Amino acid sequence: MSAETPEPIDPNANTLSSPAILLLGEPGAGKTFSLATTIRPGTDDRLVYLYTDPGGDESLMDALDHYKVPLRQVYFRHVAPASQGWSGLLSMADQINKFNYDSLSSMKNGVDKQSHRQIYELISVLGDFKCQRTNRSLGDASTWGNDTIFALDSLSGVNTMAKDGTVGAKPTLHKGEWGTAMALEEAFIRKVVSGIKCRRILIGHLDKVMDEVAGRMMFSVALLGNKLAPKIPLLFSDVILAKRSDEGKHLWATTDPRISLKYRNLPSSDSLDPSFAAIWNKWEARKKRVMESLIDEAKEQTKGLDMNEISVMPTTAAPTSSAPSTASPLTGANKP
């Protein structure tokens, strides 16, 4: 009985989990700047950048210039937390002046919630990401493949949006509202990490928390409530600290006594180059090992066949933008 020709081996199949990175650090530590290193020279990698923080576009553009990364491989979208109008701010000040803490906390329906729906916009963007640079839809984030790197900058903006989506402009929250806002934020982060299959990077700032067991102050990712912060790092393959040396040099650390970090794709060190290249190389090595095992298994199943009959499907190139856009690189506004 002759062996049957096996199905072609697909190198684009998600045979391994893609890295999920939580990059933490103080403002100015080079977190956004390092995103330019996500695109490997000579590849069809594309960076999809969703930012909530003001100035994220400026920092990334500087980094792209520094590392000579073609802008055609980068896609942008900005979703900012709600900004109070003068009348809204005046109304908040008036409420704070007139009511005590208990009265403010007891407001059950929030304040001006219809103007604080940015968390819904953030979720909708990931359902159909429309780039402001190219005015092109990249589709559902959960369908992006191995050629894509998704970066969310940062979780601090998500904190504000989750809180605002729960109570609007209400100046203080009662315990139940804090719990609701935390649940919304946790559900969003879990969906991003588990629902998006491509390489993903979430950027966060640091917050001080008391380690009740050790009896000392520690740092953790800044999220809504201290109870949420310890849960989130468990979702990631790597939790990295971005920092600046005494000489002003940007560094990464995977070990620091002040914060719980983790590393699967980097060595244990407190002075690493701030680059994603080593992480991608480790991931590619794992993928290669899986591919080799698939070929070996196919050989075992097809003894007696010509090895040319074992085919490997070509890799899928990342989509690139078509004609050059006359829009401003980040905002989409037309140039004069």
Sequence and secondary structure as in RCSB ss.txt:
>XXXX:A:sequence
MSAETPEPIDPNANTLSSPAILLLGEPGAGKTFSLATTIRPGTDDRLVYLYTDPGGDESLMDALDHYKVPLRQVY
FRHVAPASQGWSGLLSMADQINKFNYDSLSSMKNGVDKQSHRQIYELISVLGDFKCQRTNRSLGDASTWGNDTIF
ALDSLSGVNTMAKDGTVGAKPTLHKGEWGTAMALEEAFIRKVVSGIKCRRILIGHLDKVMDEVAGRMMFSVALLG
NKLAPKIPLLFSDVILAKRSDEGKHLWATTDPRISLKYRNLPSSDSLDPSFAAIWNKWEARKKRVMESLIDEAKE
QTKGLDMNEISVMPTTAAPTSSAPSTASPLTGANKP
>XXXX:A:secstr
        B TTS  S   EEEEEE TTSSTTGGGGGGS TTS  EEEEEE STTHHHHHHHHHHHHT  GGGEE
EEE       HHHHHHHHHHHHHS HHHHHT TT BSGGG  HHHHHHHHHHS B TTT  B   GGG  TTEEE
EEE HHHHHHHHHHHHHBT S   HHHHHHHHHHHHHHHHHHHHH  SEEEEEE EEEEEETTTTEEEEEE  SS
TTTTTTGGGG SEEEEEEE TTS EEEES  TTB  B SSS S SSB S SHHHHHHHHHHHHHHHHHHHHHHHH
HTTTS GGGS B          S   B TTT  B  
